[in-house]
Amino acid sequence: MANEEVVLTREGLAKLEAELEELKVVGRRELAARIKLAISYGDLKENSEYHSAKDDQAHMETRIQILEKMITKARIVDADSLSASSVQIGSTVVLHDKEFDEKVEYQIVGPAEADVLENRISYESPLGKELINKSVGDVVSVSAPMGIIQYEVLEIRI
């Protein structure tokens, strides 16, 4: 992530900023209290609470640095510039899964926001790559471990 831009929706940027704020304000305060308590137990060499808190602190500080870089390098997808005529980053697309004969809905987002459980897929994922610039009625084929899966684009929403 050295010089790469991070593609985000406005909602995704807000989530990253909220997480960063939470870590800086609450997380740091809580870890400082844990470290202070662990120090009070004495003998730091064999103090597992102290070492655990210091490890957690290192992980948290790394996450803070990652979030700060992501926010600094963010390119926000402007919903006003999107068109419902083709799938773009930020679009929500309704598909017909031809194999299972069911409708599925995904929002196309940047990799930092992808969350399959929330039906948010990255434009870099196999399905995301196939969907970009497609229109209603187009059929895309995606290679999956179980074989080729075909989807028909039924609807595109902003």
C-alpha angles and dihedrals in degrees: 000000000000101000101350119127116235113226111216140164117232088255091052092050090050091052092050092048091049092049091049092050091048092051095046097046109027102019096051092046093050093047092048089054091048092050092047091051092047091051089054088063088068131219101069094195094073099024106120093184090057094048092046092051092048090050090050089049091053091050092048093049090050090052090049090053092048092050092048091052092047092051092046092051095041121135108196118218105229110222090202090064094051123102126206089219093084139016113266136164104289094030123124111220129195113209137187110227100214096197096054095027093230139122119248129183128207137174113220109227141157120279093259091062100040114127117161091195088061092042092248111137129185121248084229094060118099092255093041092053091051094048099050110110093004121134136214109291095027118127120216128193121211126190112230133171089262093050137270115340120199125207130185118211106236103169140002121204132182 
